[in-house]
Amino acid sequence: MPRDSKNGRRLGPVRRAVIEIAFIVFLFYSNLLMGEFTATNQPGKSLTFALRDIITPTNLAIAIVSSLVGYSVVEYLRRKL
């Protein structure tokens, strides 16, 4: 089956954007997780307790908004340079 070049070019940037935004969200949550373990060194603090503490709707909203802003800035700089 021949590949439609117009459709292939359109899917590439969308796929790249989703991957870059997901990576920024991953970095945000990994930073929160590291901070959760270094700030409170309580005995018996487990990974599930820390994950339950950082995975909240507010943190998700912050992660998505900051990743969209970060992606927009990087794309702007890519096009300018």
C-alpha positions in Angstrom: 0.0 0.0 0.0 1.6 3.3 -1.0 2.1 5.8 1.7 0.5 9.2 1.3 3.4 11.7 1.6 1.1 14.6 2.6 -0.4 12.6 5.5 3.1 11.3 6.5 4.5 14.8 6.8 1.5 15.9 8.9 1.8 13.0 11.3 5.5 13.5 11.9 5.3 16.9 13.7 2.3 15.8 15.7 4.1 12.6 16.8 7.2 14.6 17.7 5.2 17.2 19.7 3.4 14.4 21.7 6.7 12.8 22.5 8.4 16.0 23.5 5.5 17.1 25.7 5.3 13.6 27.3 9.1 13.8 28.0 8.7 17.2 29.7 5.8 15.8 31.9 8.1 12.8 32.8 10.9 15.2 33.8 8.4 17.2 35.9 7.2 14.1 37.8 10.6 12.7 38.3 11.8 16.0 39.7 8.8 15.9 42.1 9.5 12.4 43.1 13.2 13.1 43.9 12.2 16.2 45.9 9.6 14.1 47.8 12.3 11.6 48.9 14.9 14.2 49.8 12.7 16.6 51.6 11.1 14.1 54.0 13.3 11.3 55.1 10.8 9.5 57.3 11.2 5.8 58.2 8.7 3.7 56.4 8.2 6.1 53.5 7.6 4.0 50.5 7.5 4.6 46.8 3.7 4.1 46.7 3.3 6.7 49.4 5.4 9.2 47.5 3.6 8.5 44.2 0.2 9.0 46.0 1.5 12.2 47.4 2.7 13.7 44.0 0.1 12.4 41.5 -2.7 14.9 42.0 -4.9 16.7 39.6 -3.2 20.0 40.5 0.2 18.6 39.7 -1.0 17.1 36.4 -2.5 20.5 35.4 0.8 22.2 36.2 2.8 19.5 34.3 0.6 19.8 31.2 0.6 23.6 31.1 4.3 23.9 31.8 5.1 21.3 29.1 3.0 23.1 26.6 4.8 26.4 27.4 8.2 24.6 27.3 7.4 23.0 23.9 6.2 26.3 22.5 9.4 28.0 23.6 11.6 25.3 22.1 9.7 25.3 18.8 10.0 29.1 18.6 13.7 28.9 19.2 14.1 26.1 16.6 12.4 28.2 14.0 14.3 31.3 14.8 17.7 29.7 14.8 
